[in-house]
Amino acid sequence: MTDSPATTEHDRTRPDRPTEGGWVVWLRANARPVWLATLTQLAVVGGAWALIAWGVGLPPWGAWSWLAVVVDLIAVGLAGGALVTAWCSLLPRLEHRGGRLRVRLAPGWSHDVPVDIVECFFLGSDSLTADGPGAADGTAATHRVGTLVMRIAEREAERWRPVDTRGWPQGTAWGRWQDGAIVLDGRWCEPLSVEVARRLSGVLIAARRAVPERGMQHAGVET
């Protein structure tokens, strides 16, 4: 059994389609802030390069020299780094891969969780203050941001929770692992809605049915 696309007329997200290797995208990234940050970085790098080249008489305002080559290589390296970061940032936030759900909470980092220990998806929200995420010190929140909560089976949460020594961040701008659940920040993924949560619940049910034995075991039924 494979994941079937579960969408509604009101869900503006595209139906899930298998990619190469049978991977299925469950939740996409939000491309707007990624491209905005990337274009800003490229503009800064390009402006700095032009200013330096003009100031010291490098091409196209002067002759080639070893200094011109060094400056050009540094500019290309910085621009290339920005593009690579953008590519990593545009990868799906949730991706089903052969019975495991790959979660991305930071550029270049991912963590695989067995799909049968994922209990459900539901919408939530985080309070934000003028200085950042709302803290527990009673600081008044200026506004709230939507989140998607992926609940992990309680007795499996600590086993599959990533730790710093395994090289996966506990909390980043894209989300965090908190109280036996993975919380995804809605600003860095595709627009969240009730329809998106329902779609994810539908594909989760289909994926869990593909591994019935492990699903029963994690539900507390001995096999």
N, C-alpha and C positions, 0 to 999 in steps of 0.2 A: 504494500500500500504506500502511496506517495502523498505528499501534501497537496491538497486541492486548494485553488485560490478561493478564498471566502471574502467577498467584497459586497458592498451594497451600492445602490444607486447614488447615495449621498456621500459615499467614500470616494474622495478624489484621488486617492493613491492608486497607482497602477497595480493590477493583479500580480501576485507572486509568480515568477517564472523561473524554472530551473536554469542555472547557468552551467558553465562547463564543470564537469565532475559531479553533477547532480546537486549542486549547492542551490539553496533557495533563500532569497532575500526576504526577511520578515519585516525589518524596519530600516528605512534608508536614512542617510545623513541629510542635514539641512545645508544645502549648497551655498546659500546666500552669504552667511557670515564668513564661510571659508574663502569664497572668491573675493569678498570685500577685503579681508585681511591680506590675501595673497597679492591683490592688485596694489594695495597700500605699500606692502613690502617691496614689490617690484618698482613702484614709483620712487620710493626712497632710495633704493639701490641705484636706479638709473639716474636720478638727480644728483646723488653724491658722486657717481662716476663722471658725469658730464662736468660738474663743478671742478673736480680734481683735474680732469683732463684739460679743461680750459685754463685753469690757474697755472699749471706747470708746463703748458704747451705740448700736450700729448696728442696723438692722432684723434680726430681729424684736424686739430688746430696746430699740429706740429709734426716733427719727424718721429719715426719709430725708434724706440730704445728699449733697453732691458726694463726700465721703470714702467714703460707703457705696457709691456707684456705682463708684468707682475700685477699692475692695477687692473688690467683686463681680466686676468685669471681670477683675481679676487672677486670682481664684480660678477663674472659668470658663475663662480662657485656659490656666492650668496643667492643669486637668482635661481640657480638650480636647486639649492636647498629649500627655498621657498616653494618651488613647484613640487618637489618631492613631498614636503609636508602637506601641501594642498591635496595631493593624490591620496596620501594616507588618510587625511581627514574626510575625504569623500567616500571612503569605503563604508559599507553598511554597518549600522550600529548592532543589528541582530541578523545572524545568518545561520540557517540550518544546514548542517553538514553531516550527513550520514549518522543520524541519531544523536548528534551533539549540537548545541546551540552556541555559536561563537559570538561573544560579547566584546564590543570595542568601546572603551571608555577614554582612550587617549590615542593620539597619533602613534602608530608603530607598536601598539600594545593590544593584545587580544587574550581572551580567556575562554576555554571551551567548557561548557557545562552539559552533562547528560540531559537530554530533553525530558526524560521521564522523572527527573527530580524537580522539574519546574511545575509548580502547582497552578498558577494562574497569572493573569495580567489584569491590572486595574489602574485607573488614573488617580493621580494625587497632585499635590502642589507643595512648593517650598516658599517660605517667606524670605524676602530680600530686604536688606537695609541699604542705606546710602553707602555704607562701607563694604557691602558684600552680602553673602548669605546670612540670614537671620540667626543669631546665636541664642543660646539658652539663658542669656543674662537678662532677658526681658526687654531687649532693645526693640523699639517699635519698628515694624516692617513698613517700608515705603510702598511695596507692591508684592505680588506673588507671581510665581512662574509655574507653569504646568509641568508635571513629571509623569513618567510611566514606570510603574512599580512591577517588577517581575519577582513574585514570591517563590522562594526555594523551600523544599520540604525541610521541616525543622530538624529532623535527625541527620540530614545530609548537609546542612548548611555549613557547619564548621569544617567538615571534611573537604568540601569543594571551595571553601572561601579562599581566595588567593591571599598570599602574604608577601610582605616586602622582599623576603629572601628569594622568592620565586620570580621576582622582577615584574610584578603587576601592581599598579598603584591602587591603594585603597580608595582614594577619592580624587577625581580630577574635575575639570570644567565640564566634561560631558556627562558625568554621573558618579555614582559611588556604590559601595557595598555597605548596607546598613541593616542591622537587625534581621539577618536571614533573608534579605531581599536585595536585588540590584535595582537601584533607582536611576533612571535615565532622565537627564535634563532635557525638557522639551524644546529649549532654544537651539539645541545642536542636533536634533533629529527631525524627520519629516513632521509636519503639523499633526499634533495629537488631537484626537476627538473620540467620542464614544464609539463611532463606527470603526476607528482604527483599533481600539481595545477589543471590540467584538471580533474583528477580523483575526487578530492575534490569538484570541481564545479559540477560534475555529481551527486555525492551522495547528495550534498546540494540541488540541484534542486528536486531530488526525495523526500528528507525529507520535503522540503517546500510544495510540493504538497500534502503531507499527512495531512497538517494543512491548507487547503485553506482559511478558513474564517479568521483566524488570519493573514495569509499571505497577504490577500487583505487589511485588516485593516491597517497593518503596511506599506503597499505600498501606502496608502492614499485613499483607496476606502472604503467608509462608508458602513457598512452592517446593 
